[in-house]
Structures are given as structure tokens and as C-alpha cells.
């Protein structure tokens, strides 16, 4: 039985030499430093192939590891024996499960011990101490290994892991690895610098409001769609139901985006190869219809070839929906919005240019700030994300947003919103 064995956190603190080799940061119950450290590892795993072993409490530390990291063997220390491994997700031959008794104190720790042929890193989050420890040093790595080995009770697993450990002895990482980790960590940290997270009460209020709005709207949309499937519904009624369906969908997506912004500091956003052309193609017809209802014309100009970008397709789609919605609602009828996609160095540049006609130039709808997160259009009651919040979201997606006004002599005389998205 593993009961009574020291946890990784305890073992590190029991060794007097270890203190100079590890960094410890205290954190809240949200485990913010754990999530940031793992986000850096996940970003790093998307940029290079690992050859080695991963010892962890959770099988999905690295997204799509079975397909991206084919030479990385995963060892999962868990009380669960099967529910963590849905069929077809992880190749059994490259994954080992070490069964832990429920009484083992190690169950109270989140840990990731990555040992490769070029570097090793340990990240531990302790519920007991409310802190996160991380280290690259071989001494700390060896202590963590020594803590985990006695918990392996099957002889064949012990032999297999010992053999792997002999192939990949922990060593000090080269300068290039440390520099790359530092660069990714600084990029991750910059997400939180432009828009300071407000007091927790404000975040909780935003989350509660979005939940209270989305839940009934989702129910209404479900009922509307069930009515539309009935054969006795007239064409006129179906047209009105379509309008209700569209309005519900717009509001649900708007509050989904607000909720994602409120959740930004709770978990890392996974970035992967994303086809921007698919997102634009899927959204453009809806954007045109949305703009048309407000008598605003929308035009999109795309290059013949569009490379993949590094982003998150679902969240990026929501951000673009929110930006187009904000533009459409911010201009009077007869305005024109143009979307232009071009290359700009290592980025794809998506630019939104708006033109307001002289007849309606003085009728721009008023937008009022609601705290630092939201903007309110009083005449319609429409809520949207503020531009600083949208900028923060786009930084989390690996991109950036700039906003400026056209010169008075330009053909387009409204806002110019430009999004830069890095190539994959």
C-alpha cells in the first residue's frame, strides 16, 4: 500500500538542499500559477517534439499528445482505472496507468514531471499548502522520481519505468531551452498586464449575469426550433420563428463571449493550427444578414491563399462575431463595412474599415462604458465587450488588436480595427 508515503511537495521540503533548486509561489484555490506553468509547457509542446516520459496525475496535460508527441510515454498516477481513457483518445501502448489507493495523500496534489532527452521540468500544485512549485534542476527531479517509484506495485511497470529513466537521465537544460521557456512565460504574463483583472465581486457578477441570460435563451431557442419542425406551422409563423431563433442565437453568442472574458484568468487557452478561412466563410453570411437588417452593407476581400494561424478556432470565432456585431450596431443605416485580409510579416492582418455616409454621419449610436469590461448601447440595451477586454482576449489567442480613426481625407472615414494573428 502507498498510504503513508510522502507526497512530492513533502519530499521536496524534507530535503534541505532542495530549497535553492525550486521556486514556490502561493496561489488561490483557482491554482492560477499551476495553470500558467502548464500553459507554458503546452505552448512549448506545440513547437517541438518531446522524446522521453511524462509522469502526471492527469492524462491530458498536453492536448492531443497521442498524435503530436508520438515519442512521449505518459505515466498516469490515479485512483481511476478506466474512465480517464475514452476509446481512441490515447494509445494504450504509449500510456501506463499506476493505480493509487484513495487514501494516498498524493491524490491531493497536481503534478507534471516531464523528462526528455534535452531537459526535465517539474511542476507541482499542492492543495494543502496553497502553492505551486516548479524546477528544472536534476536534484529536484530525482526527488520527485524517488517519491513516485515506491507507488508502482506491478513488477513489470517498475522494470519498464526504470529502463526509461536510464534512457533519459535528468540533466541541466541548455540555455536555448531556458530562453524559450522564458519567452513563452513572458508572452503568457502579458495577457494579464493590459487589462488588470477586477475585484472578484465584479467577475462573479458578470458570470452570474451571463448564466442567468444564457439559460432561458437557450431554452427558448430549443422550443422555437421544435416548433419550426412541426408540419402545421404556416410560412408566416415560421418566418417569425426564424427571427426569434436568430435573435436568441445572437444574444447567446454575445453572452458566451462575455463569459469567456470573465473566465480568462481561470484556465489557459489552448492554441493550435486554425484555418481562418473556415471561420470567415462560416461567419460571413450571418454577418451580412445581421448587417442587412440594419441597412448596413458588408464586404469581404480575401487573398487566394490563406495559411493556417496559431489560435483557438472556437474562441476566435466568438471574438470576431463580437467585433462585427459591435461595428454593425455602432453605425447608422447606409454605412459600409469592409473586411480585408492580407499578410503582414509573420502575421495575417484582418482589417475592418467602416464608412459612414454624409447624410447619417451625425447619427452615430451612443456607447457607454459599464465598468472596464462592458459597453452598453442605451437605445437598444445591447451589451458588448469593451475594446480593452477584446484586446486582452486576442492576446490570449496569440494575436493583437489596434484601433484608429481614418484621416478626414480618406475614402473610409470611420474606425479601422486591425487584428494581427500569427502564422502557425
C-alpha positions as CSV (number, residue, x, y, z in Angstrom):
1,X,0.0,0.0,0.0
2,X,1.2,3.5,-0.8
3,X,-0.5,5.0,2.2
4,X,2.0,6.8,4.5
5,X,4.4,7.7,1.7
6,X,5.4,11.3,1.4
7,X,3.9,13.4,-1.4
8,X,6.1,15.2,-3.9
9,X,5.6,18.5,-2.1
10,X,6.5,17.0,1.3
11,X,9.6,15.2,-0.1
12,X,10.9,18.4,-1.7
13,X,10.5,20.3,1.6
14,X,12.1,17.5,3.7
15,X,15.3,17.7,1.7
16,X,17.4,20.7,2.9
17,X,19.3,21.1,-0.3
18,X,16.2,21.4,-2.5
19,X,15.2,24.9,-1.4
20,X,17.8,26.5,-3.7
21,X,16.7,24.5,-6.7
22,X,13.0,25.1,-6.7
23,X,10.7,28.1,-7.0
24,X,7.5,28.3,-4.9
25,X,4.6,30.7,-5.4
26,X,1.5,30.9,-3.3
27,X,-1.8,30.8,-5.1
28,X,-5.6,30.8,-4.6
29,X,-7.9,27.8,-4.9
30,X,-8.1,28.6,-8.7
31,X,-4.5,27.4,-9.0
32,X,-3.6,30.3,-11.2
33,X,0.2,29.7,-11.2
34,X,-0.2,26.0,-11.9
35,X,-2.4,26.8,-14.9
36,X,0.1,29.4,-16.2
37,X,3.0,27.0,-15.8
38,X,1.1,24.2,-17.7
39,X,0.1,26.7,-20.4
40,X,3.8,27.4,-21.0
41,X,4.5,23.7,-21.2
42,X,1.6,23.2,-23.6
43,X,2.8,26.0,-25.8
44,X,6.2,24.6,-25.8
45,X,4.9,21.1,-26.7
46,X,3.3,22.5,-29.8
47,X,6.6,23.9,-31.0
48,X,8.8,20.9,-30.7
49,X,8.7,17.1,-30.4
50,X,9.5,15.6,-27.0
51,X,11.3,12.3,-26.6
52,X,11.0,10.9,-23.1
53,X,8.5,10.3,-20.4
54,X,5.7,12.3,-18.6
55,X,4.7,11.4,-15.1
56,X,1.5,13.1,-14.1
57,X,-1.8,12.9,-12.2
58,X,-3.8,13.7,-15.4
59,X,-3.6,12.1,-18.9
60,X,-4.4,15.3,-20.8
61,X,-1.7,17.7,-19.7
62,X,-0.7,18.0,-23.3
63,X,-3.6,18.3,-25.8
64,X,-3.6,15.6,-28.5
65,X,-0.4,14.2,-27.1
66,X,-1.1,10.8,-28.7
67,X,-0.8,12.5,-32.1
68,X,1.6,15.4,-31.5
69,X,4.1,13.6,-29.2
70,X,4.4,10.1,-30.5
71,X,7.7,9.5,-28.7
72,X,6.5,10.7,-25.3
73,X,5.4,7.9,-22.9
74,X,2.8,9.0,-20.4
75,X,2.5,7.6,-16.9
76,X,-0.7,8.5,-15.0
77,X,-0.9,8.1,-11.2
78,X,-4.6,7.9,-10.4
79,X,-7.3,6.2,-8.4
80,X,-9.3,5.8,-11.6
81,X,-8.6,2.8,-13.8
82,X,-10.6,3.4,-16.9
83,X,-12.8,6.5,-17.1
84,X,-9.8,8.7,-17.9
85,X,-9.2,6.9,-21.2
86,X,-12.1,7.2,-23.7
87,X,-11.7,4.8,-26.6
88,X,-9.4,6.1,-29.3
89,X,-8.0,9.0,-27.3
90,X,-4.8,7.6,-26.0
91,X,-2.8,4.7,-27.5
92,X,-2.6,2.1,-24.7
93,X,0.9,1.1,-25.8
94,X,2.2,4.5,-25.0
95,X,0.4,5.1,-21.8
96,X,0.8,3.4,-18.4
97,X,-1.7,3.8,-15.5
98,X,-0.4,3.4,-12.0
99,X,-3.3,2.7,-9.6
100,X,-3.3,4.7,-6.3
101,X,-5.3,3.9,-3.2
102,X,-7.8,6.6,-2.4
103,X,-6.1,7.1,1.0
104,X,-2.8,8.2,-0.7
105,X,-2.1,11.9,0.0
106,X,-0.6,12.2,-3.5
107,X,-4.2,12.4,-4.7
108,X,-4.3,15.9,-3.2
109,X,-1.5,17.2,-5.5
110,X,-1.5,18.1,-9.2
111,X,1.8,17.3,-10.8
112,X,3.6,17.2,-14.1
113,X,7.1,15.7,-14.3
114,X,8.4,15.9,-17.8
115,X,11.7,14.1,-18.5
116,X,13.2,14.4,-22.0
117,X,16.5,13.9,-23.8
118,X,17.3,17.6,-23.6
119,X,15.7,18.9,-20.4
120,X,13.4,18.0,-17.5
121,X,10.9,20.1,-15.6
122,X,8.7,19.5,-12.5
123,X,5.5,21.4,-11.7
124,X,3.6,20.6,-8.5
125,X,0.4,22.3,-7.2
126,X,-0.3,21.5,-3.5
127,X,-3.8,21.9,-2.1
128,X,-2.5,21.6,1.4
129,X,0.0,24.5,1.1
130,X,-1.9,26.5,-1.5
131,X,1.2,26.9,-3.5
132,X,2.8,25.9,-6.8
133,X,6.4,24.6,-7.1
134,X,8.4,24.3,-10.2
135,X,12.0,23.4,-11.0
136,X,14.4,22.4,-13.9
137,X,17.1,21.2,-11.6
138,X,18.1,17.4,-11.7
139,X,18.2,17.2,-7.9
140,X,14.5,18.2,-7.5
141,X,13.6,16.0,-10.5
142,X,15.3,13.0,-8.8
143,X,13.5,13.6,-5.5
144,X,10.1,13.6,-7.4
145,X,11.1,10.4,-9.2
146,X,12.1,8.7,-5.9
147,X,8.7,9.8,-4.4
148,X,6.7,8.2,-7.3
149,X,8.7,4.9,-7.8
150,X,7.5,3.2,-4.5
151,X,3.9,3.7,-5.6
152,X,4.4,1.4,-8.5
153,X,3.5,-2.1,-7.3
154,X,3.5,-4.0,-10.5
155,X,6.9,-5.5,-11.2
156,X,6.7,-5.2,-15.0
157,X,5.8,-1.5,-14.6
158,X,8.7,-0.9,-12.2
159,X,11.1,-2.5,-14.7
160,X,9.7,-0.6,-17.6
161,X,9.9,2.8,-15.9
162,X,13.4,2.1,-14.6
163,X,14.5,1.3,-18.1
164,X,13.0,4.5,-19.4
165,X,14.7,6.5,-16.7
166,X,18.0,5.1,-17.6
167,X,17.5,6.2,-21.2
168,X,16.6,9.8,-20.1
169,X,18.7,10.8,-17.0
170,X,17.8,14.3,-15.8
171,X,20.3,17.0,-16.8
172,X,20.5,20.7,-16.6
173,X,18.7,22.2,-19.6
174,X,20.7,24.2,-22.2
175,X,20.4,27.9,-22.4
176,X,18.2,27.8,-25.5
177,X,15.6,25.8,-23.7
178,X,15.5,28.2,-20.7
179,X,15.4,31.2,-23.0
180,X,12.4,29.7,-24.9
181,X,10.5,28.9,-21.7
182,X,11.2,32.5,-20.5
183,X,9.9,34.0,-23.8
184,X,6.7,31.9,-23.7
185,X,6.2,32.8,-20.0
186,X,6.6,36.5,-20.7
187,X,4.0,36.2,-23.5
188,X,1.6,34.4,-21.2
189,X,2.1,37.0,-18.5
190,X,1.5,39.9,-20.9
191,X,-2.1,38.7,-21.2
192,X,-2.7,40.0,-17.7
193,X,-0.9,43.3,-17.9
194,X,-3.0,45.3,-20.4
195,X,-6.3,44.7,-18.5
196,X,-6.0,44.1,-14.8
197,X,-8.5,41.6,-13.5
198,X,-11.1,43.5,-11.4
199,X,-12.1,42.6,-7.9
200,X,-13.6,39.1,-7.6
201,X,-17.0,40.5,-6.9
202,X,-17.2,42.1,-10.3
203,X,-16.1,38.9,-12.1
204,X,-18.7,36.9,-10.1
205,X,-21.5,39.3,-11.1
206,X,-20.5,39.1,-14.7
207,X,-20.5,35.3,-14.6
208,X,-23.9,35.2,-12.8
209,X,-25.5,37.6,-15.3
210,X,-24.2,35.6,-18.3
211,X,-25.5,32.4,-16.8
212,X,-29.0,33.9,-16.0
213,X,-29.3,35.3,-19.5
214,X,-28.0,32.3,-21.5
215,X,-30.0,29.6,-19.7
216,X,-33.5,30.9,-20.5
217,X,-32.5,32.0,-24.0
218,X,-31.2,28.5,-24.7
219,X,-34.5,27.0,-23.6
220,X,-36.5,29.5,-25.7
221,X,-34.3,28.7,-28.8
222,X,-34.8,24.9,-28.2
223,X,-38.6,25.4,-28.0
224,X,-38.6,27.6,-31.1
225,X,-36.7,25.1,-33.1
226,X,-39.0,22.3,-32.0
227,X,-42.0,24.4,-33.2
228,X,-40.3,25.0,-36.6
229,X,-40.1,21.3,-37.2
230,X,-43.9,20.9,-36.9
231,X,-45.7,20.4,-40.2
232,X,-48.8,22.6,-39.3
233,X,-46.7,25.8,-38.9
234,X,-47.6,28.3,-41.5
235,X,-44.9,30.1,-43.6
236,X,-45.7,33.4,-41.9
237,X,-45.3,31.9,-38.4
238,X,-42.1,30.1,-39.5
239,X,-40.6,33.4,-40.7
240,X,-41.3,34.9,-37.3
241,X,-39.9,31.9,-35.5
242,X,-36.7,32.2,-37.7
243,X,-36.4,35.7,-36.5
244,X,-36.7,34.7,-32.8
245,X,-34.2,31.9,-33.4
246,X,-31.7,34.3,-34.9
247,X,-32.1,36.9,-32.1
248,X,-31.7,34.2,-29.4
249,X,-28.6,32.9,-31.1
250,X,-27.1,36.4,-31.3
251,X,-27.7,37.0,-27.6
252,X,-26.4,33.6,-26.6
253,X,-23.2,34.1,-28.6
254,X,-22.7,37.6,-27.2
255,X,-23.0,36.4,-23.6
256,X,-20.8,33.3,-24.3
257,X,-18.1,35.8,-25.3
258,X,-18.6,37.9,-22.2
259,X,-18.4,34.7,-20.1
260,X,-15.2,33.6,-21.8
261,X,-13.7,37.0,-21.0
262,X,-14.7,36.6,-17.3
263,X,-13.1,33.1,-17.3
264,X,-9.8,34.3,-18.9
265,X,-7.8,34.1,-15.7
266,X,-9.2,30.8,-14.6
267,X,-7.7,28.4,-17.2
268,X,-5.2,28.6,-20.1
269,X,-6.5,28.9,-23.7
270,X,-5.3,26.1,-25.9
271,X,-3.7,27.3,-29.1
272,X,-3.5,25.1,-32.2
273,X,-3.4,25.3,-36.0
274,X,-6.5,27.2,-37.1
275,X,-7.9,27.8,-40.6
276,X,-9.1,31.4,-40.5
277,X,-10.7,31.0,-43.9
278,X,-13.1,28.5,-42.5
279,X,-14.1,30.9,-39.7
280,X,-14.6,33.8,-42.1
281,X,-16.6,31.7,-44.5
282,X,-18.8,30.3,-41.8
283,X,-19.4,33.7,-40.3
284,X,-19.7,36.0,-43.3
285,X,-23.2,35.0,-44.4
286,X,-24.5,35.5,-40.9
287,X,-22.7,38.8,-40.6
288,X,-24.1,40.0,-43.9
289,X,-27.7,39.1,-42.8
290,X,-27.1,40.8,-39.4
291,X,-25.8,44.0,-41.1
292,X,-28.6,43.9,-43.7
293,X,-31.2,44.0,-41.0
294,X,-29.8,47.4,-40.0
295,X,-29.3,48.6,-43.6
296,X,-25.6,48.3,-43.5
297,X,-23.6,46.8,-46.3
298,X,-20.7,44.4,-45.6
299,X,-17.9,43.4,-48.0
300,X,-15.1,40.9,-47.5
301,X,-11.8,40.7,-49.6
302,X,-9.7,37.6,-49.2
303,X,-6.4,36.5,-50.8
304,X,-6.2,33.4,-52.9
305,X,-4.2,31.5,-50.3
306,X,-4.7,31.8,-46.6
307,X,-2.1,30.0,-44.4
308,X,-3.1,28.4,-41.0
309,X,-2.7,30.6,-37.9
310,X,-1.9,29.7,-34.3
311,X,-5.1,30.4,-32.3
312,X,-8.3,28.8,-30.9
313,X,-10.9,28.4,-33.5
314,X,-14.0,28.4,-31.3
315,X,-13.0,31.4,-29.2
316,X,-11.6,33.4,-32.2
317,X,-14.9,32.8,-34.0
318,X,-16.7,34.3,-31.0
319,X,-14.4,37.3,-30.8
320,X,-14.9,38.0,-34.5
321,X,-18.7,37.7,-34.1
322,X,-18.5,40.2,-31.2
323,X,-16.4,42.7,-33.2
324,X,-18.7,42.5,-36.3
325,X,-21.7,42.9,-34.0
326,X,-20.2,45.9,-32.3
327,X,-19.4,47.6,-35.6
328,X,-22.8,46.9,-37.1
329,X,-24.5,48.3,-34.0
330,X,-22.2,51.3,-33.8
331,X,-23.0,52.8,-37.2
332,X,-26.2,54.3,-38.7
333,X,-28.1,52.9,-41.7
334,X,-26.4,53.2,-45.1
335,X,-22.9,52.8,-43.6
336,X,-20.5,50.3,-45.2
337,X,-18.0,47.9,-43.5
338,X,-15.2,46.3,-45.4
339,X,-13.2,43.2,-44.2
340,X,-9.7,42.9,-45.8
341,X,-7.4,40.0,-45.1
342,X,-3.7,40.4,-46.1
343,X,-0.2,39.1,-44.9
344,X,2.0,41.3,-42.7
345,X,5.3,39.7,-42.0
346,X,4.8,36.8,-39.6
347,X,1.1,37.6,-39.2
348,X,-2.2,37.5,-41.0
349,X,-3.8,41.0,-40.9
350,X,-7.6,41.2,-40.7
351,X,-8.7,44.8,-41.1
352,X,-12.2,46.2,-40.5
353,X,-12.8,49.5,-42.3
354,X,-16.0,51.5,-41.9
355,X,-17.5,54.3,-43.9
356,X,-20.3,56.5,-42.7
357,X,-22.3,58.4,-45.3
358,X,-22.6,62.1,-45.0
359,X,-26.3,62.0,-44.6
360,X,-26.1,59.9,-41.5
361,X,-22.7,60.9,-40.1
362,X,-24.2,62.8,-37.2
363,X,-26.4,59.9,-36.0
364,X,-23.8,57.5,-34.5
365,X,-25.3,55.4,-31.7
366,X,-24.1,56.3,-28.3
367,X,-21.9,53.7,-26.4
368,X,-21.5,54.0,-22.6
369,X,-18.9,52.1,-20.5
370,X,-20.2,49.7,-17.9
371,X,-17.1,49.3,-15.7
372,X,-14.0,48.2,-17.5
373,X,-15.4,45.0,-19.0
374,X,-18.6,46.0,-20.9
375,X,-20.1,48.7,-23.2
376,X,-23.8,49.5,-23.3
377,X,-25.8,50.9,-26.1
378,X,-28.6,52.7,-24.2
379,X,-31.1,53.0,-27.0
380,X,-31.1,49.2,-27.6
381,X,-29.9,47.9,-24.2
382,X,-27.2,45.9,-26.1
383,X,-24.2,44.8,-24.1
384,X,-20.8,44.1,-25.7
385,X,-17.2,43.7,-24.6
386,X,-15.1,46.8,-24.3
387,X,-12.2,47.2,-26.6
388,X,-9.6,46.8,-23.8
389,X,-11.2,43.5,-22.9
390,X,-11.3,42.4,-26.5
391,X,-7.6,43.3,-26.8
392,X,-6.9,41.1,-23.8
393,X,-8.8,38.2,-25.3
394,X,-7.0,38.5,-28.6
395,X,-3.6,38.5,-26.7
396,X,-4.7,35.3,-25.1
397,X,-5.3,33.9,-28.6
398,X,-1.8,34.8,-29.7
399,X,-2.9,38.0,-31.6
400,X,-3.3,41.7,-31.1
401,X,-5.8,44.4,-31.9
402,X,-5.3,48.0,-32.9
403,X,-7.9,50.7,-33.3
404,X,-7.6,54.1,-35.0
405,X,-9.7,56.5,-37.0
406,X,-9.4,57.3,-40.7
407,X,-8.0,60.7,-41.7
408,X,-10.6,63.1,-42.8
409,X,-9.4,62.9,-46.4
410,X,-9.5,59.1,-46.6
411,X,-12.1,57.2,-48.6
412,X,-13.2,55.4,-45.4
413,X,-14.0,57.8,-42.5
414,X,-15.0,55.6,-39.6
415,X,-13.0,53.3,-37.3
416,X,-10.2,51.0,-38.5
417,X,-9.9,47.8,-36.4
418,X,-6.9,45.7,-37.3
419,X,-6.3,42.2,-35.9
420,X,-2.9,40.6,-36.3
421,X,-2.9,36.8,-36.0
422,X,0.4,34.8,-36.0
423,X,1.1,32.1,-38.6
424,X,1.2,28.5,-37.2
